Amino acid sequence: MSLLDRILRPSLTASAHCDGPCGVYDPASARIAAEAVLSMAKKLVDLGAGNDLATENTRSRFIAIKEEQAQLAKQELLILWTDYFKPPHLEANPGLHDTFWNAAKLCSQNKVEVNVDAAQALVDTIGEIHNIFWASKSRDDVPFYTAG
């Protein structure tokens, strides 16, 4: 078999149960993004209704960060939901799909609203996911902590 044939038609088959090597998944990145959403929501509320150019510039930056981080949290959560969690995890946690669905909906809500309660709910829901995730690895000892 020529080198070109081996490159175009490899004879080995590889398989994995997830998209990446085990151990690279962690809900921490979603938590960090959600905390940024919460921080920006609080800053936007505190900023008030000033109409001067500096305030408008600051408001637009806060909104851009909030929306970007809400999208990042959603992406990180969807990776965990679709790539890490498998049927045995669902058997152990029957509400798993609802928890992730609600978290994804909270990400969307936080993209389109300035709502401190919704931002806090997102952080709290990611806390639930954190606990489920680490329990699935028999690591109930990993604390959920926030920077704020």
N, C-alpha and C positions, 0 to 999 in steps of 0.2 A: 504494500500500500504506500502510495507516495505521500509526501508531507502535505501537499494540498488536499488530498483525499482525507487524511487524518484531521486536518483543520475543519474541513467542511462537513465531515461525517464522523464526529468523535464516537469511539466505541464504548466509552464509559458513560454511565448514567449516574447523576447525582440527584439526591432528593433531600429535602429538609421539611420539618413540620412547621416552620415559620420563615418569613422573608429574610431574617438576619440570624446570626448566631445567637444562641441562647445567652441571656445575660445582658443584652444591649437594650432591653425594654425597661422603662421606668416612667411612672407617671409624674416624676418631678418636673420635667420640662413643661407639661401641661399646667402644673401648679404655678410655676414661675410666670408663665404667660397669663394665667388667670389673676394672679396677684397684681400684675401690671394693669390689667383691665380694671380691677378694683381701685387701684391707686389713681388711675386716670379719671375714673368716674367721680371719685371723691374730689380730685383737683378741679374738675369741671364744675361741680356743684359749688365748691368754694370760690371759684373764679367769678361767679355772679354774672350779671347782665351788662357789664361794661361794653361800650360801643367804640372805644378808641381803637386805633390801629394796633397798638401793642397787645391789647387784650384779645382782639380778634385773631392776631397771629398766634398767640399762646393757645387760644381755644382750638384753632385749626390743628395745631401740633398735637395737643392732647387727644383730640378726636382721632387723628390719623394713627397715633400710637395705640389707642384703645381698640380701634377696629383691626389693626394689624395683629395685635396680640390675641384678640378674640379668635381670629382666623387661625393663628398658630396653635392656640389651645385646642381648637376643633380638629386640626390636622393631627396633632399628637394623640388626642383621644381616639380618633378614628383608626389610627395605626394600632394602638393597643387593642381596641375592640375587634378589629378585623384580622389582625395578624398574630397577636399574642394569645388571646382567649380562645379556647377550644371547647367542644361539647362537654368534656368532664368538668370544666370550670362552670359552665352553665348549670350542670346538674347540682354542683355544690352551692351555687348562687342563683336560684331561680329568677331573681329580679335583676340579673346582670344586664340584659338587653334594655330594660326600662331605664336603668341607671345611666347607661351610656346614651340612650336616646334623649333622656332629659338633659344630660350634660351638653350634648350637641345642640339641642334647642336653646339652652342657656347661652351658649357661645353666639348663636345667631341673634338672640334677643339683645345681647350686650353689644353686638356690632351696630344695631340700629337704634339703640336707646342709650340714654345716660341715666342709669338706674343703679344706685349703690346697692339696693337690696338684691337685684338680679346678679350683680357682680359678686356679692358675698355668697349668694346661693351657688354660683358656679364654683367658687373656691371650696365651699362645703361639700358639693357633689364630687369634686375631684378628691376631696378627703375620703369620701366613701370608696371611690375607685382605688385610691391608694391602699386602703385597708384590705379590700378584696384582692388586689394584685399581690401584695406581700403575703397574705394568707395562702395564696395559691402556690407560693414558693416556700411554705412552712416557715415564714419569717414574720410572725406576728409582733416581733420586737422592734420593727422599724417605725419610729415615730413619725407622725405627720406634723410638720412644723411650718410656720409661715414666717416670712421676713418682717411682716408688719406688726 
